[in-house]
């Protein structure tokens, strides 16, 4: 099992073939499931380990691809995303809210997984709720942040995966 550290891996270690499937999956899943267009801003390597977000849905990869994918958003955006996804108001302090955010994370990751071209499995999503939380990632995999903008708010998909 790789060690976890706060030191980011180098940008040159990012396999660019792993990025486009996530950009495409975010756009298609949000369009299909929420009826919203998503603007993807310029991806960047994450240089600090913490998060500026309040909610994170996390999925792990295993098999020929290893690492994590995190869907992170501020509370107001999470509420709007979940409400649109569920078709009704869901209080943010309930398990239904966490389940809905986890399922959005699962759908985005699952849609990308089919286009990655490698045999891999994904975990059941885990959702962390609370400002200032930390998501530990493998130290030997860079974290690429894909900023996303919709009419419901801004969020990010953070990818820390590699092929093995």
LOTORTOR-687649 format. One record per residue (C-alpha): residue in three letters; x, y, z; chain. Coordinates in steps of 0.2 Angstrom, whole numbers. Last residue first. Layout:
   loza      c1      c2      c3   zati
    ALA       X       Y       Z      A
...
//
This chain:
   loza      c1      c2      c3   zati
    UNK       0      -1     -65      A
    UNK     -10      14     -72      A
    UNK     -12      30     -61      A
    UNK     -25      39     -52      A
    UNK     -26      55     -41      A
    UNK     -41      64     -49      A
    UNK     -49      79     -40      A
    UNK     -66      84     -48      A
    UNK     -70     101     -43      A
    UNK     -86     111     -39      A
    UNK     -94     127     -44      A
    UNK    -112     132     -43      A
    UNK    -130     127     -48      A
    UNK    -128     136     -65      A
    UNK    -113     125     -68      A
    UNK     -94     128     -66      A
    UNK     -81     114     -65      A
    UNK     -63     114     -59      A
    UNK     -53      99     -63      A
    UNK     -40      96     -50      A
    UNK     -26      84     -54      A
    UNK     -18      76     -39      A
    UNK      -1      68     -43      A
    UNK       2      50     -38      A
    UNK      17      44     -28      A
    UNK      11      50     -12      A
    UNK      -5      41     -12      A
    UNK     -20      52      -6      A
    UNK     -27      57      10      A
    UNK     -42      68       9      A
    UNK     -42      82      22      A
    UNK     -58      91      30      A
    UNK     -58     109      32      A
    UNK     -77     111      32      A
    UNK     -88      96      35      A
    UNK     -96      82      26      A
    UNK     -86      67      20      A
    UNK     -94      55       8      A
    UNK     -88      38       4      A
    UNK     -92      30     -13      A
    UNK     -93      11     -15      A
    UNK     -76       6     -23      A
    UNK     -71       6     -41      A
    UNK     -64      -9     -50      A
    UNK     -51      -9     -64      A
    UNK     -47     -17     -81      A
    UNK     -40      -4     -92      A
    UNK     -46       7    -106      A
    UNK     -50      22     -97      A
    UNK     -67      25    -106      A
    UNK     -78      13     -95      A
    UNK     -70      21     -79      A
    UNK     -75      39     -84      A
    UNK     -94      34     -83      A
    UNK     -91      25     -67      A
    UNK     -82      40     -59      A
    UNK     -96      52     -64      A
    UNK    -110      40     -59      A
    UNK    -101      35     -42      A
    UNK     -98      54     -38      A
    UNK    -117      57     -41      A
    UNK    -121      42     -31      A
    UNK    -110      48     -16      A
    UNK    -119      65     -17      A
    UNK    -136      56     -16      A
    UNK    -131      45      -2      A
    UNK    -124      59       8      A
    UNK    -140      68       6      A
    UNK    -151      53      10      A
    UNK    -140      50      26      A
    UNK    -146      67      32      A
    UNK    -138      83      38      A
    UNK    -139      91      21      A
    UNK    -159      91      21      A
    UNK    -165      84       4      A
    UNK    -176      96      -6      A
    UNK    -184      87     -21      A
    UNK    -180      80     -38      A
    UNK    -166      70     -31      A
    UNK    -153      75     -43      A
    UNK    -159      94     -43      A
    UNK    -159      94     -24      A
    UNK    -142      85     -23      A
    UNK    -134      97     -34      A
    UNK    -142     113     -26      A
    UNK    -137     107      -8      A
    UNK    -119     102     -14      A
    UNK    -117     120     -22      A
    UNK    -123     128      -6      A
    UNK    -111     117       5      A
    UNK     -95     120      -5      A
    UNK     -90     106     -17      A
    UNK     -79      91     -19      A
    UNK     -80      76     -31      A
    UNK     -65      65     -26      A
    UNK     -57      52     -37      A
    UNK     -44      40     -29      A
    UNK     -29      29     -34      A
    UNK     -26      13     -43      A
    UNK     -29       8     -61      A
    UNK     -24     -10     -67      A
    UNK     -34     -16     -52      A
    UNK     -40      -4     -39      A
    UNK     -49      13     -40      A
    UNK     -56      22     -25      A
    UNK     -71      33     -24      A
    UNK     -73      49     -13      A
    UNK     -88      61     -12      A
    UNK     -82      77      -4      A
    UNK     -92      90       5      A
    UNK     -87     107      13      A
    UNK     -73     113       1      A
    UNK     -57     122       2      A
    UNK     -48     106       4      A
    UNK     -31     102      11      A
    UNK     -16      94       3      A
    UNK      -8     109      -5      A
    UNK      -1     109     -23      A
    UNK     -15     102     -33      A
    UNK     -10     101     -51      A
    UNK     -21     111     -63      A
    UNK     -36     108     -75      A
    UNK     -41     123     -85      A
    UNK     -60     126     -82      A
    UNK     -73     114     -87      A
    UNK     -90     122     -91      A
    UNK    -105     111     -86      A
    UNK    -122     111     -94      A
    UNK    -136     107     -83      A
    UNK    -151      94     -85      A
    UNK    -147      86     -68      A
    UNK    -145      67     -73      A
    UNK    -141      68     -92      A
    UNK    -132      85     -92      A
    UNK    -123      82     -76      A
    UNK    -118      64     -81      A
    UNK    -112      70     -99      A
    UNK    -102      85     -93      A
    UNK     -94      76     -78      A
    UNK     -91      60     -89      A
    UNK     -82      70    -103      A
    UNK     -70      79     -91      A
    UNK     -67      62     -82      A
    UNK     -63      53     -98      A
    UNK     -52      67    -104      A
    UNK     -40      66     -89      A
    UNK     -33      48     -89      A
    UNK     -25      49    -106      A
    UNK     -15      64     -99      A
    UNK      -4      52     -88      A
    UNK       1      64     -74      A
    UNK      19      61     -69      A
    UNK      26      77     -77      A
    UNK      15      87     -64      A
    UNK      26      81     -50      A
    UNK      19      72     -35      A
    UNK      12      83     -21      A
    UNK      20      83      -3      A
    UNK       7      81      10      A
    UNK      10      62      12      A
    UNK       2      45      11      A
    UNK      11      29       9      A
    UNK       7      17      -5      A
    UNK       0       0       0      A
//
